[in-house]
Amino acid sequence: MSDAKGFDVGNANEAKLKGSASFDSKDMYFRADKIDLKSLDIQLEQQFNKAWTKNSGGAKKPKEEWEIDLAKLEVRYVVAQGTYGTVYRGTYDGQDVAVKLLDWGEDGFATDTETAALRASFQQEVAVWHKLDHPNVTKFVGASMGTTDLKIPPKNPTSGSPTHLPARACCVVVEYLPGGTLKQYLIKNRRRKLAYKIVVQLALDLSRGLSYLHSRKIVHRDVKTENMLLDVHRNLKIADFGVARVEAQNPKDMTGETGTLGYMAPEVLEGKPYNRKCDVYSFGICLWEIYCCDMPYPDLSFADVSSAVVRQNLRPEIPRCCPSALSNIMRKCWDANPDKRPDMDEVVRLLEAIDTSKGGGMIPDDQAGGCLCFFRARGP
């Protein structure tokens, strides 16, 4: 990332992106949803076809700094599956990695236009990710726009035959984080809740990661607990810059290009112009989710949530036991007016100032009875 003009995708591609994308003149943030995806995909195809054409010796030489040597990649087993791809665990040059294989385009699932959009989205994620370096952002290892030499374990181990790969499949390789998603961690702690110091630690990790992204002129646009990963020490790292919405293209919970319902800011739901403050709104929802270890709006349909968030200013109900220092941050972040929401660096400062030594975590249901006056600390 070199300046505020947008993503640094190399001198060769910068002019192409500028020619097919629009910029928010106020905040100078890259509007990924404004890319002419079809035009960009044609340009990308021309570039990568040249880059990956076999030479006379049969070898393929990387043309971009983020392109991986598939000979060094060993794919072991499936970790998760999505609509348009599969995540595997493996190793790359001796390092534990997660391999995200996107195989859309040749199974009748996507039209040619959709495939062009998805491949352009993949390229966009790579362009964003390979320049990032922060302890709260998942480390990018590399990517490949072609998978001819990629060896995938057979779906049926007894068959012995490797899994067939579509010719247009792509893969991205990132560090492997064994702690799973933040969403899974919260579900596991749904009954007993989290200690207040853990709540604030997770919130700080997420806020610091988002503050870094915003400082690099990047709007994540799909901030949710499913897109946050944990390492063995419970450190949180932000993942998925664009491809996340590709993998979850379920009409019940996605808009297709701007985020996930339940986490989306009112201005996004209404189709209005938006900037980095949409991430701040989503952070506020995530903060509530981390504190409560619960799902926001569990009894409402996605359509009802969308309507009520915009028209009735619906937000998750903050428990009475939630300390005001934390509840105030939630309310500021999910304010209906984007201009009134704080920047993420301010959120970091507010969280750093919270005193967790006296407790204050969410009180589990089976401990809610009795007079709290006799307890030195509220909640775990």
Buried (B, 14 or more C-beta within 10 A) or exposed (E): BEEEBBBBBEEEBBEBBEEBBEBBEEBEBBBBBEBBBEBBBEBBBEBBEEBBEEEEEEEBEEEBEBBBBBEEBBBEEBBBEBEBBBBBBBBBBEEEBBBBBBBBBBEEBBEEEBBBBBBBBBBBBBBBBBBBEBEBBBBBBBBBBBBEEBBBBEEEEEEEEEBEBBEBBBBBBBBBBEBBBBBBBBBEBEEBBBBBBBBBBBBBBBBBBBBBBBBBBBBBBBBBBBBBBBBEEEBBBBBBBBBBBBBBBEEEEBBEBBBBBBBBBBBBBEEEEBBBBBBBBBBBBBBBBBBBBBBBBEEBEBEEBBBBBBEEEBBBEBBEBBBEBBBEBBEBBBBBEBEEBBBBBBBBEBBEEBEBEEBBBBBBEEEEEEEEEEEEBBBB
